[in-house]
C-alpha cells in the first residue's frame, strides 16, 4: 500500500492528467473503482486551476477568448502542477506554454502579453521595501559612480519584447477603446510597485539593457556601456530618471552608501 504522501501525489497527478485514470483508493460503496466520483474531483480541480489562471492572465483571456483560454489552461495544468497552495504563484510557465502552441503561431505577441500579466501579479504581491531615493546618488562622488552596484527593487520586473506588447496589454486590461494603430517595433516594459499601485512603463532605448546588466550585478559604468552598445542613442541620465521615478531600484545598503 503506498504511503500517504505517495498516494496524494498519485491522486493529484491523476486528477490533472489529460486522460482519466482512476487512482487506487477511489472506490464506491461496492469497493469498485468509482469513475463518477473521480470525475467530480477532476472537474473541480480543472475548474479551480482554470479560474486561477484566468484571474492571473486577464489580458490573455480577452485576446484569445474564454473558450480557447479554458482549453489551453487545462492542457497547461496537465503539464505543470501548483507547487504552492497560494494560487497566485501558479502559472509562471504559462507564457512559455502559450509560445509552444501551434494555433497561436500567427499571434507571436500573446506570450509577451502573458508575461506582462504575470509580472503585474508578481509585482502586486512583492515584498515591501523602500526604493532608492534619487538624492542618495547625488551625494556620490563622480569617480565612484561607475563602480556603484545597484539592485532591483523586489517589485521590479523587466519584459523585453520585439512586439508592441505594452500597447496591446494596456488595450486588453481595460474597457477603453482599442488603439487605432499599433506602434512600429518592440516595446520594453518596466513593471513595478513604487507605492500601493502596480505601474507598467515603457522604457526608453537602452534602459532595458541597463537594468538587466545591473540585475546581473554589473557596476553602473559597465552596465551603461552595454546599454550604449545595444542602443547608440542611449541616455544614462534619462534612463536613471525613469528607473528612479518608477521605484525600480532598491535602496543602497550601508556598505554602498557614500
PyMOL commands that set and color helices and strands:
alter all, ss='L'
color gray80, all
select helices_A, chain A and resi 4-16+35-56+58-64+66-79+87-89+94-99+102-104+110-124+134-138+142-145+165-172+207-215+220-230+236-245+254-256
alter helices_A, ss='H'
color red, helices_A
select strands_A, chain A and resi 157-161+187-192+199-202
alter strands_A, ss='S'
color yellow, strands_A
deselect
rebuild
show_as cartoon
